[in-house]
Amino acid sequence: MPIPKSVARFNRFVTNPLGRLVAGWAPGFGIIRHRGRKSGKAYSTPLNIFRIDYGFVIALTYGSDVDWLKNVVAAGGCTVRYRGRTVELTAPEFVGVDEGMALMPGPVRAILRAIAVTEFVKLRIGSFHDTRPLS
């Protein structure tokens, strides 16, 4: 069961602005930079993100019906500020709970199980160029 939308709204306006101050360099965090699929507006969303061999994995703690993810999927990728570096990510791929949990660090798995997270997305490191026009 995803975290309630009310928590997501609180995080968007209170926690996220604070998170953007440290998420680009703190371990286990990153800042996803994406563009609105309708508005063309640039967004920066702090998230828990974990490095894997060919890219990154993100546990979808609010489920897959979130704007940042819809924007990333529509564009075919995004950039992430991770440990002080900007990395281009492409090819978003949804994975199930078994594969997603296996990709997570051990201590994180316990937390994700406790809050019943079942959705994950993987992104590959690669060239990402959003060719959509800015509105």
ROZA-987800 format. One record per atom (N, C-alpha, C): atom name; residue number from 1; x, y, z. Coordinates in Angstrom, 1 decimal, always signed. Atoms other than C-alpha are relative to their C-alpha. Layout:
N
- atomo/num/u/v/w
- CA/NUM/X/Y/Z
...
//
This chain:
135
- atomo/num/u/v/w
- N/1/+0.8/-1.2/+0.0
- CA/1/+0.0/+0.0/+0.0
- C/1/+0.9/+1.2/+0.0
- N/2/-0.9/-1.2/+0.0
- CA/2/+1.6/+3.3/-1.0
- C/2/-0.3/+1.0/+1.1
- N/3/+0.2/-1.1/-1.0
- CA/3/+2.0/+6.2/+1.4
- C/3/-1.1/+0.9/-0.4
- N/4/+1.2/-0.8/+0.4
- CA/4/-1.2/+8.3/+1.5
- C/4/+0.4/+1.3/-0.7
- N/5/-0.2/-1.2/+0.8
- CA/5/-1.5/+11.3/-0.9
- C/5/+0.2/+1.2/+0.9
- N/6/-0.2/-1.2/-0.9
- CA/6/-1.8/+13.7/+2.1
- C/6/+1.4/+0.1/+0.4
- N/7/-1.4/-0.1/-0.4
- CA/7/+1.7/+12.8/+3.1
- C/7/+0.8/+0.5/-1.2
- N/8/-0.7/-0.5/+1.2
- CA/8/+2.9/+13.4/-0.5
- C/8/-0.2/+1.5/-0.1
- N/9/+0.2/-1.4/+0.1
- CA/9/+1.3/+16.8/-0.5
- C/9/+0.8/+0.8/+1.0
- N/10/-0.9/-0.6/-1.1
- CA/10/+3.0/+17.7/+2.8
- C/10/+1.4/+0.0/-0.4
- N/11/-1.4/+0.1/+0.5
- CA/11/+6.3/+16.5/+1.4
- C/11/+0.3/+1.0/-1.1
- N/12/-0.2/-0.9/+1.2
- CA/12/+5.9/+18.5/-1.8
- C/12/+0.3/+1.4/+0.4
- N/13/-0.1/-1.4/-0.4
- CA/13/+5.5/+21.8/+0.0
- C/13/+0.9/+0.3/+1.2
- N/14/-0.7/-0.2/-1.2
- CA/14/+7.4/+21.3/+3.2
- C/14/+1.4/-0.8/+0.0
- N/15/-1.2/+0.8/+0.0
- CA/15/+9.9/+18.4/+3.1
- C/15/+0.9/+0.2/-1.2
- N/16/-0.8/+0.0/+1.2
- CA/16/+11.0/+18.6/-0.5
- C/16/+0.9/+1.2/-0.1
- N/17/-0.9/-1.2/+0.1
- CA/17/+12.3/+22.2/-0.4
- C/17/+1.2/-0.2/+0.9
- N/18/-1.1/+0.3/-0.9
- CA/18/+14.4/+21.2/+2.6
- C/18/+0.9/-1.1/-0.5
- N/19/-0.8/+1.2/+0.5
- CA/19/+15.5/+17.9/+1.0
- C/19/+0.9/+0.4/-1.2
- N/20/-0.9/-0.4/+1.1
- CA/20/+16.8/+19.7/-2.1
- C/20/+1.3/+0.6/+0.4
- N/21/-1.2/-0.6/-0.5
- CA/21/+19.4/+21.3/+0.1
- C/21/+1.1/-1.0/+0.2
- N/22/-1.0/+1.0/-0.3
- CA/22/+21.1/+18.0/+0.8
- C/22/+0.0/-1.2/-0.9
- N/23/+0.2/+1.3/+0.8
- CA/23/+19.7/+15.3/-1.5
- C/23/+1.0/-0.2/-1.1
- N/24/-0.9/+0.1/+1.1
- CA/24/+22.2/+16.0/-4.3
- C/24/+1.4/-0.6/+0.4
- N/25/-1.3/+0.5/-0.4
- CA/25/+25.1/+14.8/-2.2
- C/25/-0.1/-1.1/+1.1
- N/26/+0.1/+1.0/-1.1
- CA/26/+23.8/+12.7/+0.7
- C/26/-0.2/-1.4/-0.5
- N/27/+0.2/+1.4/+0.4
- CA/27/+24.1/+8.9/+0.4
- C/27/-1.4/-0.5/+0.0
- N/28/+1.4/+0.5/+0.1
- CA/28/+20.9/+7.2/-0.7
- C/28/-1.0/+1.0/-0.5
- N/29/+0.9/-1.0/+0.5
- CA/29/+19.4/+10.4/-2.0
- C/29/+0.5/+0.6/-1.3
- N/30/-0.3/-0.7/+1.2
- CA/30/+19.3/+12.2/-5.3
- C/30/-1.1/+1.0/-0.3
- N/31/+1.0/-0.9/+0.4
- CA/31/+17.5/+15.0/-7.0
- C/31/-0.3/-0.3/-1.5
- N/32/+0.4/+0.3/+1.4
- CA/32/+15.6/+13.9/-10.1
- C/32/-0.4/+1.4/-0.6
- N/33/+0.4/-1.2/+0.8
- CA/33/+15.4/+16.7/-12.7
- C/33/-0.8/-0.4/-1.2
- N/34/+0.9/+0.4/+1.1
- CA/34/+12.5/+16.4/-15.1
- C/34/-0.8/+1.2/-0.4
- N/35/+0.8/-1.1/+0.6
- CA/35/+10.2/+18.5/-17.2
- C/35/-1.4/-0.5/-0.1
- N/36/+1.5/+0.3/+0.0
- CA/36/+6.4/+18.6/-16.9
- C/36/-0.4/-0.4/-1.4
- N/37/+0.4/+0.5/+1.3
- CA/37/+4.9/+16.6/-19.7
- C/37/-1.1/+0.8/-0.7
- N/38/+1.0/-0.9/+0.6
- CA/38/+2.1/+19.2/-20.2
- C/38/+0.5/+1.4/+0.0
- N/39/-0.3/-1.4/-0.2
- CA/39/+3.5/+22.4/-18.9
- C/39/+1.4/+0.3/-0.6
- N/40/-1.4/-0.3/+0.4
- CA/40/+7.2/+22.0/-20.0
- C/40/+0.8/+0.6/+1.1
- N/41/-0.7/-0.6/-1.1
- CA/41/+8.2/+23.4/-16.6
- C/41/+1.0/-0.9/+0.5
- N/42/-1.0/+0.8/-0.6
- CA/42/+11.4/+22.2/-15.1
- C/42/-0.2/-0.2/+1.5
- N/43/+0.2/+0.3/-1.3
- CA/43/+11.1/+20.4/-11.8
- C/43/+1.3/-0.7/+0.6
- N/44/-1.0/+0.7/-0.7
- CA/44/+13.6/+19.1/-9.2
- C/44/-0.6/-0.7/+1.2
- N/45/+0.7/+0.8/-1.1
- CA/45/+12.3/+16.3/-6.9
- C/45/+1.0/-0.8/+0.8
- N/46/-0.9/+0.8/-0.7
- CA/46/+14.4/+14.9/-4.1
- C/46/-0.6/-1.4/+0.3
- N/47/+0.5/+1.4/-0.2
- CA/47/+14.1/+11.1/-3.7
- C/47/+1.1/-0.9/+0.6
- N/48/-0.9/+1.0/-0.3
- CA/48/+15.7/+8.1/-2.2
- C/48/+0.3/-0.8/-1.3
- N/49/-0.5/+0.6/+1.3
- CA/49/+17.7/+6.6/-5.1
- C/49/+1.2/-0.8/+0.3
- N/50/-1.1/+0.9/-0.3
- CA/50/+20.1/+3.7/-5.1
- C/50/+0.7/-0.4/-1.3
- N/51/-0.9/+0.4/+1.1
- CA/51/+23.0/+2.9/-7.4
- C/51/+0.0/-1.5/-0.2
- N/52/-0.2/+1.5/+0.4
- CA/52/+23.0/-0.5/-9.3
- C/52/+1.0/+0.0/-1.1
- N/53/-1.0/+0.1/+1.0
- CA/53/+25.4/-1.8/-11.8
- C/53/-0.1/+0.9/-1.2
- N/54/+0.2/-0.7/+1.3
- CA/54/+24.0/-0.1/-14.9
- C/54/-0.8/+1.3/+0.1
- N/55/+0.7/-1.2/-0.1
- CA/55/+22.1/+2.7/-13.4
- C/55/-0.5/+0.2/+1.5
- N/56/+0.6/-0.3/-1.4
- CA/56/+19.7/+3.4/-10.4
- C/56/-1.3/-0.7/+0.1
- N/57/+1.4/+0.5/-0.3
- CA/57/+16.6/+2.0/-8.8
- C/57/-0.6/+0.9/+1.1
- N/58/+0.8/-0.8/-0.9
- CA/58/+13.9/+3.9/-7.0
- C/58/-1.2/-0.8/+0.5
- N/59/+1.2/+0.7/-0.6
- CA/59/+11.3/+2.4/-4.6
- C/59/-1.1/+1.1/-0.1
- N/60/+1.2/-0.9/+0.2
- CA/60/+7.9/+4.0/-5.5
- C/60/-0.8/+0.0/+1.3
- N/61/+0.7/+0.0/-1.3
- CA/61/+6.8/+4.7/-1.9
- C/61/-1.4/+0.6/-0.1
- N/62/+1.3/-0.6/+0.1
- CA/62/+3.8/+6.7/-3.1
- C/62/-0.7/-0.7/-1.2
- N/63/+0.6/+0.7/+1.1
- CA/63/+3.0/+4.2/-5.9
- C/63/+0.5/+0.6/-1.3
- N/64/-0.4/-0.4/+1.4
- CA/64/+3.4/+4.7/-9.7
- C/64/-0.8/+1.2/-0.5
- N/65/+0.9/-1.1/+0.5
- CA/65/+0.7/+7.4/-10.0
- C/65/+0.5/+1.3/+0.6
- N/66/-0.6/-1.3/-0.5
- CA/66/+3.0/+10.4/-9.2
- C/66/+0.5/+0.8/-1.2
- N/67/-0.3/-0.8/+1.1
- CA/67/+3.7/+13.3/-11.4
- C/67/+1.5/-0.1/-0.5
- N/68/-1.4/+0.1/+0.5
- CA/68/+7.5/+13.1/-11.4
- C/68/+0.3/-1.2/-0.8
- N/69/-0.2/+1.2/+0.7
- CA/69/+7.4/+9.5/-12.6
- C/69/-0.7/+0.1/-1.4
- N/70/+0.7/-0.2/+1.3
- CA/70/+4.8/+10.3/-15.3
- C/70/+0.8/+0.8/-0.9
- N/71/-0.9/-0.9/+0.8
- CA/71/+7.1/+13.1/-16.5
- C/71/+1.2/-0.8/-0.6
- N/72/-1.3/+0.7/+0.4
- CA/72/+10.2/+10.8/-16.6
- C/72/-0.4/-1.0/-1.0
- N/73/+0.4/+1.0/+0.9
- CA/73/+8.3/+8.0/-18.4
- C/73/-0.4/+0.7/-1.4
- N/74/+0.4/-0.7/+1.3
- CA/74/+6.8/+10.5/-21.0
- C/74/+1.2/+0.5/-0.8
- N/75/-1.2/-0.5/+0.7
- CA/75/+10.2/+11.9/-21.7
- C/75/+1.0/-1.1/-0.3
- N/76/-0.9/+1.1/+0.3
- CA/76/+12.0/+8.6/-21.7
- C/76/+1.3/+0.1/+0.8
- N/77/-1.2/-0.1/-0.9
- CA/77/+14.5/+9.7/-19.0
- C/77/-0.1/+1.3/+0.8
- N/78/-0.1/-1.2/-0.8
- CA/78/+15.7/+12.5/-16.8
- C/78/+1.5/+0.1/+0.3
- N/79/-1.3/+0.0/-0.6
- CA/79/+18.8/+13.6/-15.0
- C/79/-0.1/-0.1/+1.5
- N/80/+0.0/+0.1/-1.5
- CA/80/+19.8/+13.0/-11.4
- C/80/+1.2/+0.7/+0.5
- N/81/-1.1/-0.6/-0.7
- CA/81/+22.0/+15.0/-9.1
- C/81/+0.3/-1.0/+1.1
- N/82/-0.3/+1.1/-0.9
- CA/82/+23.7/+12.2/-7.1
- C/82/+1.4/+0.1/+0.5
- N/83/-1.3/-0.1/-0.6
- CA/83/+26.6/+12.5/-4.7
- C/83/+0.9/+1.1/-0.7
- N/84/-0.7/-1.2/+0.6
- CA/84/+27.6/+15.9/-6.3
- C/84/+0.2/-0.1/-1.5
- N/85/-0.2/+0.1/+1.4
- CA/85/+27.5/+14.7/-9.9
- C/85/-1.4/+0.0/-0.7
- N/86/+1.2/+0.1/+0.8
- CA/86/+24.8/+15.1/-12.6
- C/86/+0.1/-1.2/-1.0
- N/87/+0.0/+1.2/+0.8
- CA/87/+24.0/+11.8/-14.4
- C/87/-1.2/+0.0/-0.9
- N/88/+1.1/+0.2/+0.9
- CA/88/+21.8/+11.3/-17.4
- C/88/-0.6/-1.4/+0.1
- N/89/+0.6/+1.3/-0.1
- CA/89/+19.3/+8.5/-17.0
- C/89/-1.1/-0.2/-1.1
- N/90/+0.9/+0.3/+1.0
- CA/90/+17.2/+6.8/-19.6
- C/90/-0.7/-1.3/+0.2
- N/91/+0.7/+1.3/+0.0
- CA/91/+14.9/+3.8/-20.3
- C/91/-0.6/-0.4/+1.3
- N/92/+0.7/+0.4/-1.3
- CA/92/+12.6/+3.8/-17.2
- C/92/-0.7/-1.3/-0.2
- N/93/+0.6/+1.3/+0.1
- CA/93/+11.5/+0.3/-16.5
- C/93/-0.6/-0.4/+1.4
- N/94/+0.7/+0.4/-1.2
- CA/94/+9.0/-0.8/-13.9
- C/94/+0.4/-1.5/+0.3
- N/95/-0.3/+1.4/-0.4
- CA/95/+9.9/-3.9/-11.9
- C/95/-0.8/-0.4/+1.2
- N/96/+0.8/+0.5/-1.1
- CA/96/+8.0/-6.0/-9.5
- C/96/+0.7/+0.0/+1.4
- N/97/-0.5/+0.0/-1.3
- CA/97/+8.5/-6.4/-5.8
- C/97/+1.2/-0.9/+0.2
- N/98/-1.1/+0.9/-0.2
- CA/98/+10.8/-9.4/-5.9
- C/98/+1.3/+0.6/-0.6
- N/99/-1.2/-0.6/+0.6
- CA/99/+13.3/-7.8/-8.3
- C/99/+0.4/+1.3/+0.6
- N/100/-0.3/-1.3/-0.6
- CA/100/+13.0/-4.4/-6.8
- C/100/+0.6/-0.1/+1.4
- N/101/-0.6/+0.2/-1.3
- CA/101/+13.6/-5.6/-3.3
- C/101/+1.4/-0.5/+0.0
- N/102/-1.3/+0.6/+0.1
- CA/102/+16.6/-7.6/-4.4
- C/102/+1.1/+1.0/-0.4
- N/103/-1.0/-1.1/+0.4
- CA/103/+18.2/-4.4/-5.8
- C/103/+0.2/+1.0/+1.1
- N/104/-0.2/-0.9/-1.1
- CA/104/+17.8/-2.5/-2.6
- C/104/+1.0/-0.4/+1.0
- N/105/-0.9/+0.4/-1.1
- CA/105/+20.4/-2.3/+0.2
- C/105/-0.8/-0.7/+1.1
- N/106/+0.6/+0.8/-1.1
- CA/106/+19.6/-4.7/+3.1
- C/106/-0.9/+0.8/+1.0
- N/107/+0.8/-0.7/-1.0
- CA/107/+18.5/-2.2/+5.7
- C/107/-1.2/+0.7/-0.6
- N/108/+1.1/-0.7/+0.7
- CA/108/+16.3/-0.3/+3.2
- C/108/-1.1/-1.0/-0.2
- N/109/+1.0/+1.0/+0.3
- CA/109/+14.5/-3.6/+2.3
- C/109/-1.0/-0.1/+1.2
- N/110/+0.9/+0.1/-1.2
- CA/110/+13.2/-3.9/+5.9
- C/110/-1.0/+1.1/+0.1
- N/111/+0.9/-1.2/-0.1
- CA/111/+11.8/-0.4/+5.9
- C/111/-1.1/-0.1/-1.1
- N/112/+0.9/+0.1/+1.1
- CA/112/+10.2/-0.9/+2.5
- C/112/-1.1/-1.1/+0.2
- N/113/+0.9/+1.1/-0.3
- CA/113/+8.6/-4.2/+3.6
- C/113/-1.0/+0.5/+1.0
- N/114/+0.8/-0.5/-1.1
- CA/114/+7.3/-2.5/+6.7
- C/114/-1.1/+1.0/-0.5
- N/115/+1.0/-0.9/+0.5
- CA/115/+5.5/+0.2/+4.7
- C/115/-0.7/-0.5/-1.3
- N/116/+0.7/+0.8/+1.0
- CA/116/+4.4/-2.4/+2.1
- C/116/+0.2/+0.6/-1.4
- N/117/-0.3/-0.5/+1.4
- CA/117/+6.1/-0.9/-1.0
- C/117/+0.1/-1.2/-0.9
- N/118/+0.1/+1.1/+0.9
- CA/118/+5.5/-3.1/-4.0
- C/118/+0.4/+0.4/-1.5
- N/119/-0.4/-0.5/+1.3
- CA/119/+6.6/-0.9/-7.0
- C/119/+1.3/+0.6/+0.0
- N/120/-1.4/-0.6/+0.1
- CA/120/+10.0/+0.1/-8.2
- C/120/+0.2/+0.4/-1.5
- N/121/-0.4/-0.3/+1.4
- CA/121/+11.5/+1.7/-11.3
- C/121/+1.5/+0.0/-0.1
- N/122/-1.5/+0.0/+0.2
- CA/122/+15.0/+1.2/-12.7
- C/122/+0.2/+1.0/-1.2
- N/123/-0.4/-0.9/+1.1
- CA/123/+16.7/+3.8/-14.9
- C/123/+1.5/-0.3/-0.3
- N/124/-1.4/+0.3/+0.5
- CA/124/+19.9/+3.2/-17.0
- C/124/+0.7/+1.3/-0.2
- N/125/-0.9/-1.1/+0.3
- CA/125/+22.8/+5.5/-17.2
- C/125/+0.2/+0.1/-1.5
- N/126/-0.2/-0.1/+1.4
- CA/126/+23.0/+6.8/-20.7
- C/126/-0.4/+1.4/-0.5
- N/127/+0.3/-1.3/+0.5
- CA/127/+22.3/+9.7/-23.0
- C/127/-1.5/+0.3/+0.0
- N/128/+1.4/-0.4/-0.1
- CA/128/+19.0/+11.4/-22.3
- C/128/-0.1/+1.4/-0.6
- N/129/+0.2/-1.3/+0.5
- CA/129/+17.9/+14.3/-24.4
- C/129/-1.5/+0.2/-0.2
- N/130/+1.4/-0.3/+0.2
- CA/130/+14.4/+15.6/-24.0
- C/130/-0.2/+0.9/-1.1
- N/131/+0.2/-0.8/+1.2
- CA/131/+13.4/+16.8/-27.4
- C/131/-1.3/+0.8/-0.1
- N/132/+1.3/-0.7/+0.0
- CA/132/+10.0/+18.1/-26.4
- C/132/+0.2/+1.5/+0.1
- N/133/-0.2/-1.4/+0.0
- CA/133/+9.6/+21.8/-27.0
- C/133/-0.5/+0.6/+1.4
- N/134/+0.4/-0.7/-1.3
- CA/134/+9.4/+24.1/-23.9
- C/134/-1.2/+0.8/-0.3
- N/135/+1.2/-0.8/+0.2
- CA/135/+6.0/+25.7/-23.5
- C/135/+0.2/+1.4/+0.6
//
